[in-house]
Amino acid sequence: MGSGGGGGVPNLDLQQNGIPSHTGSSITSKRVVTFSGATTAGPILLKVGIRVKAGQTPTLVLKKHPSTATTPPILVTTLPPTDAVIADLKSTFGCDTEEQWFAFTFTWLPGLGRKFDSALTLAPFEPTFVTSGGFQVLTTVLCHASTTFSVGPYSYAISALPGSNTAGFPLSALQSATAKKKSKKKYAKKPKTKVKKKARR
C-alpha cells in the first residue's frame, strides 16, 4: 500500500457505518475505511496516527470488510508515548498543549483487500472535552513503517465525532443520501387523455 509521490494524499475514505454510540463518557464510531492508493503483492507493516485532545485515549479495532460479530480482528499494536513514531507525528503535523498523538501498527496482507471495518472508541468524550451539542474533529494519518511521515508519502483523512445531542452524520453525507433517494423515486406517468371523435353525419 502506498499513497504515491511525496507529501500527503487524502486517499482514506471514512464512511460512517451507523450512528455513533455514546456510552457513559465515551463514544464509539464505526466506519468503513476504503484505501484508494496502490497496493503490493506482499505483506506491509503500516503505522497509523490519530490526533485527539489531551487526556483522551482512542481504542482502535480493525476487521476485514465485510465483517460480522465473529470476524476476528486484525492485530493492532499500540505504540508507547516515548516511541519515535509519536515524535515524528508531532514534528510533522504539529501538536499543541491541548492535543496528543496516538500511534498504532498493523500488518496489511493482500488477502485483506483495501476495505476495512473500523471501530474507534474515544474516552472520555463528553464535557469537558466535547459539549453534548458540539463535535470533535479527528486527524488520521497512515504510512509505511519503513519510512517516516516527514519524508515518505502518507495517506490522511479528517473526520468528526458528534456530541450526544448532535446529528451523527455530516451535512454532506445527508445531502448525498437525500439526492440518492430522490434519484431512485419513480414517478407514475399520467395516462393520455383520449379525445373522442365526433361521429360524422
N, C-alpha and C positions, 0 to 999 in steps of 0.2 A: 504494500500500500504506500502511496506517496501523493503529495499534493502537486508535484511537478514545479520546477523552477524555484527561485528563491522567494523569501518572504512568506506571507500567509495567503491561503485560499479559502473562501467560505464554502467548502465542498462537504460540510457536515450538515445534513438536513435533519432537524429535530421536529418530528410531527407528534403532537400530543395524542396519547392513547388513553382517552378517558379523562374526566375532570380530576385534577389533583386532590388528594385526600388530606384533611387536617386531623391529626390525632394528638390530643394534648397540646404540647407546644411545638410539635414537629409537622412537617409537610412531606408527602411522598408524591413525586411526579413521575408518571410512566410515559415513556415516549418510544417511538420507532425511529431509530437512528439510521440514516442512509448515507453511506460514503460514496461519493461520485468520482473519486480520484482513481488513479491507476493501482493495480494490484500486481503481485508477483506470484511465481509458481511455488514458492516455499514459505515456511513459517517466518513471521517477523515479530520481534518484541517491540511493542508500542508503549508509549507513555502518554498519559492524559493529565492535563492540569485543569483544575476548577477553582475559580476565584470566588470567595464568599466573604461575608462580614466577619470581623474579628470576634471570636467567641463561639462561632458556629462550626459544626462538624458535618461534612457530607458523607453519606454511605452510598456507594455505587454498586449496583448489581447488573451484570450484563448477561444476556442469553441470546442464542441463535434465533433469528426470526424465520417463521412464526413460532412462538413458544407457547407452552401450556404450563400448568402448575407443576407438572412432573418433569419439565425440561431442565436438565442440570445446568447450573450457572457456569459461566466462563470464569476460570480462576483469575481473580483480580487482587493484586498486591498493593497495599497502601504504603507509600514511602514515608520515612520519618521526617520531621520538620528540619532536621540537620542535613538531609540529603542534598547533593549538588544540584539535583533537578529543581528543587524548590528555589535555590539561589538563582538558577538560570531563569526560572519563571518570573521572579521578582525583577531581575535586571532587564529582561526583555520586554515585559508587558507592564511593569510598574505595580506598586502596591503601597497604599498609604497606611497610616496608623490605624484606620478603621477597617482594614481589609487583611485577608490572608490567603495564601495559595495552598491547595492540597494537590498531591500528585499520586497517580496510580500507574501500575504497569500491568499489561496482559499480553499474551501471545496470540497473534492472529494466525489462523490456519486457513488454507484455501477452501476447505470444506465448510467454513463458517459463512462464506459469501460476504456481501457488502452491506447487509442489513442486520441490525441488532435490535432486540427489545431491551430497553434500559429502565431501571427503577432507581431514581435518585431520592434519597431521604435526607432532609436537611433539618438539623436540630441544634439549638432552639430556633424557632421561626417567628412565632407571634411576638407582640410587644414585649420588650422594647426594640426588637430587631426589625419587625415589619408590622405596621398597623393593620387591623382587620380589613380596612378599606384600601390598602396600598398594594404594592408589589415589589419584588426584588429582582434585579437584573443579574444574571449569571453569565460569566465568560468561560467557555470550554475550549481548550486547545488540544490538538493531537499531533504527535510527532514520532518518528522512529527513535528508538532508544539508542541507536548508534550515532546519533548526531545531537546537537543542541538546538533549542528553539531560536537562539540568537543567530545561528549560522545556517542550519538546514531548513528546508521548506517545511511548513506546518499547515495543518488544517484548523479552522476555528468555527465556532457557532456562538450566537448570542441568543439567550432565552430569558423568559420572565416567569417567576413563580408568584402566583396571586395570593393575597391575604384571604382569610376565611370568608369575607364578605365581598370579595372581588370576583368577577366572572373568570372562569378557568381558561378561557381562550382569548387570544389577542384579536383585535378588531379585524385584521387582515384575514385571519382564519375564518371568522364569522362571515365576512363578505364573500369569500370564495365558496363557502359551504352554501350560502344563500343563492349564489349565482348558479351552482350546480343543480340545486333544487328547481330553480326556475327553468333551466335548460331542459330538464327532464319532464317538465309539466306538459301534458298533451292537451291541446285544445280541440274540442269537437267541431267538426266542420258543419256549418249551418246548411240545412237542406235547401236546394234551389227551389224557388217558388215557381210552380208551374203556371203558365199563362194559358187560360182556357181560350181556345179558338172559337170565334163566333160562327155558328152554323150558317152556311150560305142559303139564301132563299131563292 
